[in-house]
Amino acid sequence: MYSKGLPVKKYQFLVAAWIMPLLFSAVIFAQVEVSDANLIGYSLPVYSLMMPEEYLNYTISCVNGSLWAKVDGTYPLTKFEIEGQDQAPWTNTEFTFTGDTLPLYYPTPPGTTNISLEMDETELTWSNYTQIDPAATHYTALGYWPMISTIINPVLDHFTLKIHYEHPIELVDGSYTFLYDLNISPYLWPWSNKSTAYFNMKFETDYTDLQVNTIAIDGTLNPVDYTSTREDETEAVTLQLVSEYSKPLLGDLLISFTQGELEQTKSDFSGSGLPAEYAIVAMILVATVIMAGYFSLKHRKVRTKTE
């Protein structure tokens, strides 16, 4: 599951990255800072984050003959101090941080574009972390994903992180497939023991054979209930995934479907701006006119020679 032959610190980074899609870098730095705090008698406050809810909006559309997903994620986060809670302060130090600066890392599907991040409506700068460190990738059921990074400063008691990005949808074994990295365990605590992810997916393209599953670490698929409603030319699919403290993780969300036959044909002629049936008829008419003109001209030449 993880890259082999990496230094211990990088291996720890990748383990944490698989589990925690937002608080990656804090894991690494917090381990050092917590140790320092321990040496001086817990003089430094140690924090972590709670996220009772997250909201994911997807728009699936056909762009220049290819299927793309536009993703808007909203993450309301609450900072809390570990010490003083109903749990020994250092039993879960992997997911803690100190100080007022929090580096965050976020995995993105291959080919992702139009990335933007905000904290409470303030735009955040970001960088391609995998370009800086090519070994820093994130494992998913669809392969290793690159990661972007940003820095939160200051870390407020309550803040909302938003991210927007767009990515092409992969064709896997004949089905269009995309994945959302759901793992939530770092945000689950005895005093915040449940987190719900709300998904709203708008399909602006026809589809059939929609499959909605969670995929576990070992590749096991578990079906997920969803509801769908149609309005005009779009269809909305909604679902919820609830994660609970001390219970097995659900895994990532895996969506697969087949593009509708009519829409697939349209995409082949996306540059013409015409439905496929009209494009074919137009091509036949043009060919007929050309052939008629050719035989008419040949007939005239024959008559001229005869005369």
N, C-alpha and C positions, 0 to 999 in steps of 0.2 A: 504493500500500500504506500509506503514512503520511500523516498529516494535512499539508496544505499550508499555507504562510503562517505557520508557527510560527517563533519565534526559534531561533537555532542551538542553544542549550543544550537547548531542549525537543525539538528534532528529534533530537539525540543521545540524549536520554532515551528517546524512543520507539523508536529503533533498538535501543538496548540492551534495552529492555523486551521487544521481540519475541523477542530471542535468549535472554534470561535472566529467567525468571519469578520468581526469588527475590532476586537480588542487584542490583536495579535502581538504587536510590539510591546504593549504594556505588560504582557506576560513575561517577556524576557527581562525587561528592565526592572520590573517589580521584584523579581526573585532576588536580585542583588540588593535593592533598596530595603526590602524586608529584612534581609540578613543584617544589614547595617542597623536597622531599627532595633532588631533583637539584641544586638551588642550593646546598645546604649539604653536598654531598659524600656523599649517601646516608646521612645520620645517622639517618633514620627508617626502621625496618623496614617493608617492604611485604609485604602478605599477599594470599593468595587462598584459595579453597575448592576442595576435591575432594569428589566425591560418586560413589563407585563403584557405589552401588546406591540405588534408590528404590522404594517400595512403595505401590501404589495399590489401595485396596479400594472397590469400588462396590456399592451395593445399589439395584436398580431396583424400584420398587413403585408401585402405584396408590393415590393418596391423594385421597379425595373426588372420584373420577372423573377425575383427572389423573395423568399419569406424572411421577414425581420420581426424582432420583438423590441418594443420600446418599454423600458422598465422604470417605474417610479417607486422607490422605497421610502417609507417614513418610519423612523425609529424613535419613539419617545423614551428617553433614558433618565434614570435617577441615580445620582451618586450617593453612596452611603458609606459610613465608616464601619469597618469590620469590628473593631474592638468595642465591647459593650453589648454586642448582640448575644443571642442565646446559643452561641457556638464558640468553641475555642478559636482565638483570633487567627491562628496560623494553619488551620487544617486544610485550607483550600488556597494556598498562597499562589498557585499558578495563575489565578485570575484576579489578582489584586494589583494596585499601583499606589504610589505615593507622590506627593508634590502636586503641582497645579498644571502640569503639561502632560498630555496624553497622546502619544503617537498611535494612529489607527491604520490598519491594513485591511484591504477589501479585495476579494477575488473577483475577477471579471471573466466572462466567457471569451474565447478566442474571437478576434475580429471586432471587439467592442469599440464603439465610437461615441462621440457627443457626450462625454462624461462631464457631469457637474455635481458638486457637493455643496451642501449648505448646512449651517448650524444656526437654528433660530433665525432663518431668512438671511443670514450673512454668508456670502459665498466663501468657500474655502479653496485654497490652492491645493493641488495634488500633483503627485509625480508617479511615474511608472517605476515601481520598486523592482520589478523583475528585470528591467533594463539595467538597473544598478547592480543587482545580484541575480544573475540568471538561474541560480540554484533555488531561489526563493519562489517556488511555485506552490500551487494549492491543488491537492488531489481531489478529483470528483469521479463519479461513475462514467463521465464523458471524457475523461482524460485530465491532464494537468493544466490548470488555469494560471495565467499571469495575475499579478496583484498590483494594485495601486496603493499609495500611502498618502496620508495627510496628518496634520497635527492639530489637536484641540488645545487651545490656551486662551483664557483660563477654562478649567473644567467646572461648570456651574453645577449647583445641586440638582437642577432639573434642566434638561435641554432636549431639543429634537434635532436629530440628524436626518437629512434628506439626501438621497442620491438618485441621479437620473443617468441612464445609459441606454444604448441601443446596440443590438448584436444580431448577426445573421443566425437563423435557425438551422441546425445541422440536420442532414438527412442520414438516418441511421437505420440500416436494414429495411429500407423502403418506407420508413415513417419519419416525418419531421419531428424532431425531439429537442426539448430544452429542459434545463434543470435550474432549480433554485436551491442554493446551499442554506439549509434550514437550521443546522445544529445550534442549539440554544443553551446547552448545559451551563456555560459560564454565567448565565444570567439567572439561574434558578438557585434559590437559597431556601432554608427553612422558613424564613420570614417573607419570602416572595416565591412561593412554590408552584406558580403556574404562569405560563406565557402562551398567548394565543396569536397565531399568525393569520391575518385575514387576506385572502387572495381574491382579486377581482380581475378577470381576464376578458378583454374585449376582442373578439375575432372579427376582423374586417375582411376576411376571406372565407370562402366556403370550405368546410372540412367534413370528414367522415371518420368513423372509428376512433373517437377520442378516448385515450387511456390516461387516467390520473392515478398515480401511485406514489408511495414513498419508497425509497430504496435504502436499505440498511447497509451497514459497513460491509457485510458479507455478500452484498448483491441481492439479497432477498427483496422481492417486490410485494407490497401490501396495497390493495386498492383503497382509494379514498372516495368518499361520497361527495357529490357536488350537485349543484343546481344550475340549470341553464335557462335563459330567457332570450327571446328574439325580439328585436325592435328594428324595423325598417331593414336595412341591409347588413346589420351587425348582430352578433350573438354574444351575450355576456355569460361567462361561467364563473360562479362564485363558490368558494369553499373555505373552510377553517381547519387549522391544525392546532391542536392543544398539546403543549408539552408540560410535563409535571415533574417536580423534584423527586428524586429517588425512584423514578420509573425509567424503563428503557427508552432511549431516544428513538424518535420516529424515523430519523434519517432525512435525506434530502427529498425534495419534491421533484418528481420526474413526470413530464407531460409529453405525450406523443400523439400524433394524429396523421391522417392522410389528407392531402389537399383535395378539395372537391374537383371533379372532372372538368366542369365548366370553367372554373377559375384557373386550373392548370393549363387549359387550352388558351385562355386569354393571355396568360403570362408569356406564352411563346410568341405572341404578337404585340407585346406591350409597347413596342416602339411605334407602331402604326396608329395607336389610339382607337382602333376599331375592334369590335368583337371578332372572334376567330371566324365565325360563319360568313360575315360580310367580307372579311379579308380574302377568304378563299374564293367566294363568288366574284369579287373584283379581279382577282388574278386570272380566273377562267375567262372573264369577259375581255380582259386586255389581251390574253393569248389568242382568243377567237378573232378579235379585230386585227391583230398583227397577221395571222394566217390568212384572213380574208383579203387583206391588202396585198400580201405577197402573191397569192394566186391571181388576183385581178391584174397586177402589174405583169406577171408572166404571160397571161392570156393576151394582153395588149401587144407584147413583144412578138408573140407568135403570129398574130394577125398582120403586124407590120411586115414581117418577113414574107408572108404569103402574098401580100399585095405587091 
